[in-house]
């Protein structure tokens, strides 16, 4: 059982059932005890009356004044019975008819209380008392039917059981409400963690109960450290790329030195390595330029980010006087990492800027067949790509036109990002503009 609410609920339910059961036993036994004590006090009073009504004749035989005990002992099977014994002599109440009581021997001054079965199989409470009268031992057993008490007690137990079940139900409902209310801060934290993962928040709200405040503080601290380290890594890469530009320029100039040209193998190796370094530097610097400021896990706000991205690219290709036409919902936010989508779109759109004559169309919408998937289409009015060459576009370093500036890694980087999100990227000819067309389909991220 992994649910904290279920654990608390089960624990309380078991506890309440045990408490109500014990309470039921205590109350039932207490009422029975009080009722039997009351009946025993009456039986003791009747026993004293019977003792006063007994006497011994001149022959020493036990006699009883029948007017003293009361009419209830005269009616057969009335539920009130007595047996008086002295030695071998015995006097029984007429209510016993021809039956007798199960009694026990007691000594003078002793009182015994016991339960027995009456003439009609009814439960009896029997009080046996030992007396001494006129130097003779007298034992008086007085009994009363408990059937009415048992019946009333059964009714009480059923009523108490029903009341206990109703009370238990309301207590459980109240407990569930209190647990949910008590665990609401944890549910809020869960929602904030999901928003934090999606980049909608930069930290958790620390206005929480003191029991979970240390947890929230630790999570915020870890998020802060993660953002700081990420930003330092970005800055360090950008700084390193800038720092390498000068020695790389020197190496490029060195490769043009006449003395180096006389050594073709060295010249080829030098050009290859400097080109590789230039590609890495350009990628890092371009990503830093496109990304700008952002925090870890930030989601991609399409309209805002595309607007800024197009401003940067328009400035980079100012001489071409490009016209961008966009089909983008204003409030669309993609559930992917901002840095990844910026690099993906930056590479694709920059590639379109290189080859376009003047016009570039950009469409980003949710898939019509699946509202959780994202469909991205980028087209230009350039010369396009021959169908036989489409399969080579994502190979690193492959450039179809050596006269155009670049290193042939933009589309391969884009393919890596698409693969990371388990999406697809297809190339083709634009029917609308006649140039190159890229279609990207990204599935919704799985919920963890």
Secondary structure, DSSP 8 states (H G I E B T S, - for coil): ---HHHHHHHHHHHHHHHHHHHHHHHHHHHHHHHHHHHHHHHHHHHHHHHHHHEEE-TT--EEE-TTTS-GGGTSTT-SEEEEEEETTEEEE-GGGTT---------TT-EEEEEEE-TTS-EEEEEEEEEEETTEEEEEEEEEE-HHHHHHHHHHHHHHHHHHHHHHHHHHHHHHHHHHHHHHHHHHHHHHHHHHHTTS-SS----S-HHHHHHHHHHHHHHHHHHHHHHHHHHHHHHHHHHHHHHHHHHHHHHTSHHHHT-HHHHHHHHHHHHHHHHHHHHHHHHHHHH-S--TT-EEEHHHHHHHHHHHHHHHTGGG--EEEEEE-TT-EEEEEHHHHHHHHHHHHHHHHHH-SSEEEEEEEE-SS-TTSEEEEEEESS----GGGGGGTTSTT--S-TTSSS-S-HHHHHHHHHHHTT-EEEEEE-TTTSSEEEEEEE------
